[in-house]
Amino acid sequence: MRHMLMGTLLAGAVTAGTAAAAPLCDDLGPAGLLARCNRGEPVALTLSSGRPLYEGPQPVELQSGAYYVIEITADGTAELAIAGPEFFRAVWINEVVVEDIEIRPLGLDSLEFDSAGTARISFVAIRPGRYAIAIPGTTGETQRVEIVIQ
């Protein structure tokens, strides 16, 4: 069922006039787009009072059709959230994992951390474009990460 859904999403992206998905490897095998060879580098975000959200080079570049993980770690210094509705609608979310609980949402808008903890979002990048994930209500450049899906 999940593989059929993924094929439908990719077909929809092509018919909508966007670039076709191009996985990172040639032989996806039985795992399809979730194959190990199709996984890009993980993206680590930190929710902390007084620290940048993302400490790597920006924009983060993702390949349409490839599988990625965003790991968000909150240190508990403040009640903080991240939001990126446009980004989350440009990807197919495989799962969100919080304290070993796997959540398979149909969509996602934001995540809020009331205390210290970690959440992992695994997804396949679909729709090419420029997106942002940011701490809501902030305007500083260190409180957002720019993401480009190619």
N, C-alpha and C positions, 0 to 999 in steps of 0.2 A: 504494500500500500504506500509506504513512504517513498519507494523508488518511482512509483507511478506519479505521485504528487510532484516529485522533483522534476520528472520529465515534462509534466504539464507546466510547471513554473518556467522551465527553460524554453519551452515552445512558446509560451506567452511572451517572454522577453524578446524573442526573435520576431514574432509577428507584430509586436508593438513598435518595431522600428529601431530597437536598440541593438548593440553589438551582441553577437552570439557568444555564449559561454565558451571559454577555452580552458579546460582543466590543465593542471600543472604537469600531468603525466599522460603518456600515450595509451597505456594499458591499464584501465581502471579496474579490471577484473570484476569478480562477483560483488564486491563492496560498492561499486559504482563511484559516485562523487565523494563518498566518505572514505575511500581507499587511502591508506597511509601515504602513498606516493603523491596524493593530491592535496596534502596538508601544507599550508603556508606557515610562516613563523607566527608564534603566538604574540598577542599584544597584551602588555601588562599595564593596567591602570591602577592608580593609588588614590584613595579618598582619605585625605588628611588635612587638618587645619594647618595652613601655612606652607603646604608642599604642592608642587605642580601635579596635575592630574596625570600627565604623561611626560616621561623624561627622555624619550627617544626623538629622533629626527622627524620632522613633520613636513609635508603630510605623510601619513601612513599609507602606503600603496598596497592595494589588494588586487588580485586577479579575479575577474569574473569567472565563475565556474569552479573556483578553488574553495577548499574547506579551511576554516580558521577557528581559533579560540581567542576570546577576549577574557582575561582573568582580572577581576576587579577585587582589590583588597582594601578594606576600610580598617583604619587603625583605632577607631573609636574615639578620636580626639574631638569629634563633632558629629552631629547628625547630618549626614550629607547624602545627596542623591546624584545620579547621572541620568541625563535624558538625551535621546537622539531619535525622535520618532521618524524622521525622514530616512535616517540610516537603517533603522530596524525594519522599515518597509521596503528597503532595497536589498534585503538579504532573506534567505530562507533559514529560519532558526531551527536547528536540530533539537537543542535542549538547553535549559538553564539548570545548573547544578548548584544547590545551596545546602551545605552541611550533609552531603551524600544523599540529598533528595533530588531526584531528577524530575524536572518540570518540562513538559513538551507543549509550549504555548502556541496558539495560532498567530499571535502577534505580541509585540512588546513596545512600550512607550518609554518607560523609565524603570529604574531600580532605586530604592531608598534603603540606606543602612542606618538603623537606629543605634547600633553598637558595632564593635569590631567583628569582622567576619570576611569571608571570601565567597564570591559567586563566579562561576564559569559559564560563559555563553558560547556555545559552539554553533557555527552557522556556515552556510555556503553563500558567498558573495554572488549576487545576481545582476542587479541593474547598475551599469556604469554611471558614474557621476561623482560629484564632490559633496561630502557630507560632514557633519560635525556631531560629536558627542561632547556634552558639556555639563557642568554643575549648574542646575537651574538657578536663575536669578543673579548669576555672576557675569561680569563683562571682561575680566582679565584673560589675556591670551594663555596664561598658564593653567587656567581652569577649563580648558577645552582641548580636544584633540581633533585635528582635521584628518579626514579619511577620504582617499580617492580610490574608487573601484574602476579599474581599467578593463 
